[in-house]
């Protein structure tokens, strides 16, 4: 079951689980094996929807969808003009800086072109554990709040790796030893990056919206172990 967070005549806002692709690319090899988010919504709610922004397969959390193609442009304009405030949470290796602006170009979908990318980070919680992870005899983690000011492919995952605080559970940009530690000790192998909220002025209803979603189960397991809360 997909959680519906907000709905009106123009948009649907849902919480995407980890490891669900938003929609299949043409000729995708996985089409037969798994349903996309759009297919699950169509099955569950009986309506066709159109994604207004991207969310990686590995990333969980909030995603905004239009109910008709004629509504897409006005909402996408909010994203291109940076008039939608996106808030993510991540769990990363090490004790991250209290606050930091990461302003570092990221390769676009055309792999040869680097595009400007900016992320604002603040650290909410930290922990040191007596669990050895090579090459150290203890391990340290941080809960970070991430506000992307641009929307590049894998931006947050790349930016966290760039400042040596990769996201836990990231198979591409992460630290394998720490990923294994989370699997072995907490039985958690998903990427710890969660799109938590969206704030914007609805272009048709002209009202302020702040839509939030709950943290996935893995996060609650880790929060309990680390004695963390948001």
Protein Blocks (a to p, Z undefined) as FASTA:
>chain_A
ZZdfbdcfkbccddddehiafbdcehiaklmmpccfklmmmmmnopacddfbdcdfklgc
jddddfbfklmmmmmmmmmnopaccddddddedjddfbdcdddddddfblmbccdddddd
ddfbdcddfbdcdfbfbdcddddddddfbdcehklmmmmmmnopacehiaklmcfklmmm
mmmmnopabdcdddfbdcdddfklopacdddddddfklmmmmmmnopaZZ
